[in-house]
């Protein structure tokens, strides 16, 4: 009797792991698709600035140049979205702040709004732009995610992303149609910070579903 | 603590507000809607969202096309513009204006024609012929050339090139006055040459001489460029779509959190409406304050909604629905709001602070956004409180009780912090009486207290069940029964709603009001009040003259009463010396705004150029400084240019010359009769106010008339259509003459039906369901039909079967232990005796022994330890002999056999054990002997209507509840005995002391030993199962559904429960011999002679015996789950029916309580009368005495109570009527002397009393005798002992051996 019980337990843990893996995979997939989608949409926003100058070629250029941008954004989103709940579990702070889908939607909307603002508003100079955007990003973090881990992770992502972009541009892999790279550099970190926070939010929300699901499965088996 | 006190203050404010807004929901919602609509009105002037062109100015001097993008210039300012726009604005008018010579259309024609001169001057040839042929030029100007609904700029805007309000052209021109016409000629050039434009300007200025005075064209030095953005739809709209999608998802997820409300969708919709309306209000308020929105509204709208959020709405909802459900809606809303008030206010200020911070970014777009958001947050807060809270209260109020019942379960879970709050008092009481209908029973639970959970038990008292009467024969009266809930379909609800609020009538009223207003307006009242003022407009300066009258020529197509006084103007041209006739007033054609094109619609240029197939998207245009020209046109020229039709109409007028002198006719004021008429164009309608004065007067008149008419209508409505109409009309009748009605009601009596058949005097009488059940002294039960007077059935009960004859039942009592049964089976019940045996029992047991009545049955007869049955044979013997015999301890079997058990009933009972009585634990000693001594005396009192009263104080009988009885069966079926044999006359064995009936079962309480249950079937035959129960005579019986409460002489109460089991039928062959015992299965009763065969086993189980009083119980009644006993020991006791617990003992009477009556409905009062003539009113819920009256001088014999009145009859031959609602004694009526006090309540207002060989019908409220029915055909006169209501309006009373049934129908008689 005891042996069978042990085996049963082992099998239970195995299946549990498999289901956990499955959950993670599905979450990752969802996050990836969201990341790709948002990258495309936000690119459109950015493109609008250039439309006035080069009207007809925009659409073509949109899809031809830098085809790898959306997928990479997607993978980054997936990684961030999976990282946040893991970090939560590691650090032990189970944050129960506004864990609902409505606030997640709100967060995404505000993120898109920040991008919109950066695209459409004519700032007097770059410093003003970066200050405003930074203020908005921090406001986003404070409204929707008040955890220090989130903040830290977001800042890290911003720095990393700016660094990577810098590398890419210096190595001529990606060419900006914008002649003013400084201008781009002023809004890039903020956008990545808020993007990181948003993706983290989505990831956390999905993770609660997953953990609930696995709990249920475990209970059912027992 | 400061914070705490502030929180409390905030809570109180919200509480007060919550009460207010929940009390006046509709008023609040209406006012909020009006506010929103009024605030959003400026929005209508806003252009629809679109991309406004971006502007850039450069100087005219040294203007060069930028080939390369300059640092300061916007991005798009490269290369050539799509077009250069050169406008030539001409402002003309006809001067001097003489309206007696001119017509209205003159004002337009000539000025507009000057465009052609310009065009000529521009070397473009346009035909002027068609223009001159056009009879109605203005209409042509306004004609639509494009789609039906054109947004500005319309074609006419494109033609004229100036903002329409500046052009001076109006569509409906009635007044014959001078007008200033402005228009522009727009030149589109592809190249810009500064010299060319300069030369053009100079040349045109030279040709229009007036220009020099009126404008300086060199003022403007700038060229303005406008850029029109390209809209690539995909790129433009995809992010927008995504944003809106996110917004939708957000709203969906938010409102899906709402629950526990009646209509989720309704609340979700109102939440969305709240946010959207608040945003609209914010935009319009911002516009009002001068902020022109440069942001694209459609783009930023989702962000605004997301930032403002619907969280507050959800918080309010959740907080309100988690208040206890039993409270009134107002209080729920108030509590919910006050709980979350602090949080909401904190949130509000936080958001305001954040928005304020956004102002400091000094980016104009962000500042504008923050301004919108700020105002939006404020208006959203206002709308949440005013609109959403009210809607929530309306929604909660609509919740039905079923929803509430569902919620009350959930309530129990959420009661954590409810009790921590103390009572909150509202700060201000609302001065207006609340208009909401009081909720049914819930609002009575304390006004502002918080209750954790409602105790519904007080509301869930059992509804009425007709209580069985005591032996006085009170009728069944159902005073209330729960009607089944009827769910109306929705359309009927709609109709009821329309009818209830009289919507149709109100609509007609509104229409009538509007009609009357229009009527009065048309009737010219307005004209009358309008002054004789002239328009205060710029007049040409005439040489000291006032305009002459305009003779009413044939041209005036004046429409009826609408004559206007265009008389002498109050404008007095101040003479300014001598002028030339033609000198125009300076300033008439002066250009004041040198950049008039700014007021044009932003879409003006793209549309204009699109007409020429030039697209401006993505390109820019440059607007050169405008050349302004002014011109004054001579009236002669205008007259010359008239259309032939117009010429004809004006032919009657004197010709115009410049030299006509115009001496003012100052006699105008004196000639009041000479009215000056206006020239009317046929087409124009009269709704056009001619002057500001007229407009003001119109408005005031309208308001006044509306007020007056509304007042009258309201008065009329209140009189005619209100719900109090009938009362109001009746007040007419009451105050004055009595109106004769067509019909009046009358109560008549019927000839009494005589039901005879009893051989002895009738002892008990009850009526049920159209049947009359009577029992005579001989113990025969007769069942009569009240309508026909036929005796349906007779049941003569002679005696019950002696116990030794009884068979054990098939299903044995479960409490029979195996050992006992075993012992019994193997003989000898000796081993199975209880500890508390008395000597009596033992002796009985020995005697009766195991009867071993194996008459072919093979079943054992178990001996019961029951004293009464075991002593039965003695009884039988004794009675047989018909004489008084002392009961002996011995019984003889012979006597048993002698007793011809001639039963018509088969009795089967299983009498399961009794519970030990909690009152007395006396030993089972049973003084049976003495008891039966008294029995002999009973039959001699033939006329004991109040048997219990006259009963001797019998011995104390102890209950034998300590023992458990075996289950044994009683009796065997024998044939139905329809005859009454002589020898049973005077047989006191089956003295029935009281009767009670319920649903076809009649329970008789007998002297002898039992409560006998008789099942009566109306149609056919049969019947009966009689159940023998217990010991001792039941003095009063109450049957409640399945329970029987028997009050015994000794003051004990027995609670029995009847169980009816259906068992499969064995249909007996109808040819069973009626006589002789037949041994048969004992657990059946048979039905002979009936087509339907059912088998019922009635069992009496679960009897409790409670020692209620030690003195005899005079009356027992049941109401609302309570049994009330009135006994000789001056008290009443209230017991619970289900578990026979004594709830209260009502003290207060000072004599034996002789009469009792219970209310079957709320207020659940009991009325009791005692021997000393006092009547007390008790409240059964609390057990206290509410009133005490002393009406009679002798003992109170009968009490009757209806919801409105109490009537009592005493032995002093008086009947007192007392009105309960007013708490006053209405009447004291003297009855016939020596009446026995038998009376009954026939309906709410009628009482029937029995008199000497007669019965009388009294009207209680008036205290008058309505009818008296004398029984003239009886040989001896006696007072009826029982008067019992039967059917709806009839009574039956006993007269000796006969029954008399009298009906009192109410008939509508036609008035003479």
Interface residues (C-beta under 8 A of the other chain):
Chain A: X41 X42 X44 X45 X47 X48 X51 X52 X53 X55 X58 X59 X100 X101 X102 X104 X105 X106 X108 X109 X110 X112 X113 X116 X117 X120 X121 X122 X123 X124 X128 X131 X132 X135 X139
Chain B: X75 X76 X229 X230 X232 X234 X235 X236 X238 X239 X242 X243 X246 X247 X249 X250 X253 X254 X257 X299 X302 X303 X306 X307 X309 X354 X357 X361 X362 X363 X365 X366 X618
